[in-house]
Amino acid sequence: MSIAMSTPEERIKKAVEAARQTKAAADAKAQAEQAAREATLKHLWQRAEAIGQKCRARARELADAGRVRVHILLERRRDREDMEPAFLLTIGRPAKGMRGIRAIPQADGQWTIRVFDGDTASHPIADDATFEHAMDEILEPLVTEAAVAVAKGEEPPGEFR
């Protein structure tokens, strides 16, 4: 019975092959993680777009009820803090500051909402359906304030759509 001894060449070849396999596995893992991140971002953008459009449409309906042209602008944005997908809905054109909402969809289905109405605290919302149900509660005071300001001549009216 003989014991096979490997040569230096065989050991080097084996070490190089092991290194290649390790790198290939790491590259595959990184690509899978990147693909998952891109899929998550795409989904978050889709949620932001869908809810943002619904908020814009509802704000427009509320403003139309007051029979004044209120400035309403929807922008797709990345959140400044963590560069996640978000939307900003601006309502009216106040002389100081801004009036509107910034909404950031989270990967777990929740939303972080910041209402700009003098109080800029963030508020969590459980999911898309809860956001849609809370839309009037969020938008009505903002649209009312803007409509009254336009009616008083304190803010310029929005453009015709």
C-alpha positions as CSV (number, residue, x, y, z in Angstrom):
1,M,0.0,0.0,0.0
2,S,1.5,3.2,-1.1
3,I,0.7,6.7,0.2
4,A,0.2,9.2,-2.6
5,M,2.2,12.3,-2.0
6,S,1.2,15.4,-4.0
7,T,3.7,17.5,-5.7
8,P,4.2,21.3,-5.1
9,E,2.6,21.9,-8.5
10,E,-0.5,19.9,-7.6
11,R,-0.9,21.7,-4.2
12,I,-0.6,25.1,-5.9
13,K,-3.1,24.1,-8.6
14,K,-5.5,22.9,-5.8
15,A,-5.1,26.1,-3.8
16,V,-5.7,28.3,-6.9
17,E,-8.8,26.3,-7.8
18,A,-10.1,26.6,-4.2
19,A,-9.6,30.4,-4.4
20,R,-11.5,30.6,-7.7
21,Q,-14.4,28.6,-6.3
22,T,-14.5,30.9,-3.2
23,K,-14.4,34.0,-5.4
24,A,-17.1,32.6,-7.7
25,A,-19.4,31.8,-4.7
26,A,-18.8,35.3,-3.3
27,D,-19.5,36.9,-6.7
28,A,-22.7,34.9,-7.1
29,K,-23.9,35.9,-3.6
30,A,-23.1,39.6,-4.3
31,Q,-25.1,39.4,-7.6
32,A,-28.0,37.8,-5.9
33,E,-28.0,40.4,-3.1
34,Q,-27.8,43.2,-5.7
35,A,-30.7,41.7,-7.7
36,A,-32.8,41.4,-4.5
37,R,-32.0,45.0,-3.6
38,E,-33.0,46.2,-7.1
39,A,-36.2,44.2,-6.9
40,T,-37.0,45.7,-3.5
41,L,-36.3,49.3,-4.8
42,K,-38.5,48.7,-7.9
43,H,-41.3,47.6,-5.6
44,L,-40.9,50.6,-3.3
45,W,-40.9,53.0,-6.3
46,Q,-44.1,51.3,-7.6
47,R,-45.7,51.7,-4.2
48,A,-44.6,55.3,-3.9
49,E,-45.9,56.1,-7.4
50,A,-49.3,54.4,-6.9
51,I,-50.0,56.0,-3.5
52,G,-48.6,59.3,-4.6
53,Q,-50.9,59.4,-7.6
54,K,-53.9,58.6,-5.4
55,C,-52.9,61.3,-2.9
56,R,-52.5,63.8,-5.7
57,A,-55.9,62.9,-7.3
58,R,-57.6,63.1,-3.9
59,A,-56.0,66.4,-3.0
60,R,-57.2,67.7,-6.4
61,E,-60.8,66.5,-5.7
62,L,-60.8,68.1,-2.3
63,A,-59.5,71.4,-3.8
64,D,-62.0,71.3,-6.6
65,A,-64.8,71.0,-3.9
66,G,-63.7,74.5,-2.7
67,R,-63.9,75.8,-6.2
68,V,-60.4,77.4,-6.1
69,R,-57.3,76.5,-8.0
70,V,-54.9,75.2,-5.4
71,H,-51.3,74.4,-6.4
72,I,-50.8,70.7,-6.1
73,L,-47.5,69.1,-7.2
74,L,-46.4,65.5,-6.9
75,E,-42.7,64.7,-7.1
76,R,-40.9,61.4,-7.0
77,R,-37.9,61.8,-4.8
78,R,-35.4,59.9,-2.8
79,D,-35.5,60.4,0.9
80,R,-32.6,62.7,1.9
81,E,-31.6,60.7,4.9
82,D,-31.3,57.2,3.5
83,M,-31.8,57.7,-0.2
84,E,-34.9,55.4,-0.3
85,P,-37.8,55.9,-2.7
86,A,-40.3,58.5,-1.6
87,F,-42.8,61.0,-2.9
88,L,-43.4,64.7,-2.0
89,L,-46.9,66.1,-2.4
90,T,-46.8,69.9,-2.2
91,I,-50.1,71.7,-1.6
92,G,-50.4,75.4,-2.1
93,R,-47.6,78.0,-2.1
94,P,-47.3,79.4,1.4
95,A,-45.2,82.5,1.9
96,K,-43.0,80.7,4.4
97,G,-42.1,77.1,4.6
98,M,-44.0,74.4,2.7
99,R,-47.3,72.6,3.0
100,G,-47.6,69.0,2.1
101,I,-46.5,65.5,2.8
102,R,-43.5,63.4,2.2
103,A,-44.1,59.7,2.3
104,I,-41.5,56.9,2.3
105,P,-42.5,53.3,1.7
106,Q,-40.6,50.8,3.8
107,A,-39.6,47.3,2.7
108,D,-41.8,45.8,5.5
109,G,-44.9,47.3,4.0
110,Q,-45.1,50.3,6.3
111,W,-44.9,54.0,5.5
112,T,-43.1,56.8,7.2
113,I,-45.1,60.0,6.6
114,R,-44.0,63.5,7.4
115,V,-46.7,66.1,7.2
116,F,-45.5,69.7,6.7
117,D,-48.1,71.9,8.4
118,G,-46.1,73.5,11.1
119,D,-45.5,70.2,12.8
120,T,-42.9,68.2,10.9
121,A,-43.0,65.1,13.0
122,S,-42.9,61.7,11.3
123,H,-45.8,59.3,11.6
124,P,-45.7,55.6,10.9
125,I,-48.6,54.1,8.8
126,A,-49.0,50.3,8.9
127,D,-49.5,49.6,5.2
128,D,-50.9,50.8,1.9
129,A,-54.5,50.2,2.7
130,T,-54.2,52.1,6.0
131,F,-52.6,54.9,4.1
132,E,-55.4,55.0,1.6
133,H,-58.0,55.0,4.5
134,A,-56.2,57.9,6.2
135,M,-55.8,60.0,3.1
136,D,-58.7,62.3,3.8
137,E,-57.6,62.8,7.4
138,I,-54.1,63.7,6.2
139,L,-55.0,65.8,3.2
140,E,-58.1,67.7,4.3
141,P,-56.4,70.2,6.7
142,L,-53.7,70.9,4.2
143,V,-56.0,71.5,1.2
144,T,-58.4,73.5,3.4
145,E,-55.5,75.8,4.6
146,A,-54.3,76.2,1.0
147,A,-57.8,76.8,-0.4
148,V,-58.6,79.4,2.2
149,A,-55.2,81.2,1.6
150,V,-55.9,81.3,-2.1
151,A,-59.5,82.6,-1.5
152,K,-58.1,85.4,0.7
153,G,-55.4,86.2,-1.8
154,E,-52.6,85.2,0.5
155,E,-51.3,82.6,-1.9
156,P,-51.2,82.5,-5.7
157,P,-53.7,80.1,-7.3
158,G,-52.6,76.9,-8.9
159,E,-52.3,76.6,-12.7
160,F,-55.1,75.3,-14.8
161,R,-54.8,71.6,-15.4
